[in-house]
Amino acid sequence: MKRVRAIVRVVMDVEADSVWGSSTTWDQISKQAEDGVRGMFLNGNKHAMQEIPHRIKSLEVVEVRVTPESEV
């Protein structure tokens, strides 16, 4: 049996919520929200991983690539 690998590329809208002070700039909020969402996906925290599905507001499949797995 030959093995193949499928890679699915998606675009997600993920809600990042927090409380920012009135002196916080839009750029600071944007950067903090980006860092928070990136950390949620990359830090490996089990509790964060359970929270992700509740924060996804939309999901769009952009591309699916199927390639043969290289033989070792």
C-alpha positions in Angstrom: 0.0 0.0 0.0 1.4 3.4 -1.0 1.0 6.2 1.5 0.1 9.8 0.5 0.2 13.0 2.5 -2.6 15.6 2.3 -2.0 19.2 3.4 -5.0 21.4 3.8 -4.4 25.2 3.8 -7.2 27.2 5.5 -8.0 30.7 6.4 -9.8 31.2 9.8 -11.3 34.2 11.5 -10.5 33.7 15.2 -11.9 35.9 17.9 -9.3 37.5 20.2 -10.8 39.2 23.1 -9.3 41.1 26.0 -9.6 44.4 27.8 -7.4 47.3 26.6 -7.0 50.6 28.3 -8.1 53.8 26.7 -4.5 54.8 26.0 -3.8 51.6 23.9 -3.4 52.4 20.2 -5.1 50.4 17.5 -1.7 49.1 16.4 -1.0 47.8 19.9 -4.4 46.1 20.1 -3.8 44.5 16.7 -0.4 43.2 17.6 -1.5 41.9 21.0 -4.5 40.1 19.4 -2.3 38.6 16.7 0.2 37.4 19.3 -2.5 36.0 21.5 -4.1 34.0 18.7 -0.7 32.8 17.4 0.2 31.7 20.9 -3.1 29.8 21.3 -2.2 27.7 18.3 1.5 27.3 18.9 2.0 27.0 22.7 0.8 23.4 23.0 -1.4 24.2 26.1 -4.2 21.7 26.4 -6.6 24.3 27.8 -6.0 26.7 24.9 -6.5 23.9 22.4 -9.9 23.2 23.9 -10.8 26.8 23.6 -9.9 27.2 19.9 -13.1 25.7 18.4 -15.2 28.2 20.4 -13.2 31.2 19.0 -13.3 30.2 15.3 -15.9 32.5 13.6 -15.4 31.2 10.1 -13.2 28.7 8.2 -12.4 28.7 4.5 -10.4 25.9 2.8 -8.0 27.6 0.4 -6.1 24.6 -1.0 -5.6 20.9 -0.6 -2.4 19.3 -1.8 -2.0 15.5 -2.0 1.5 14.2 -2.6 3.0 10.7 -2.4 4.9 10.2 0.8 8.7 9.9 0.2 10.0 6.3 0.6 12.6 5.8 3.3 
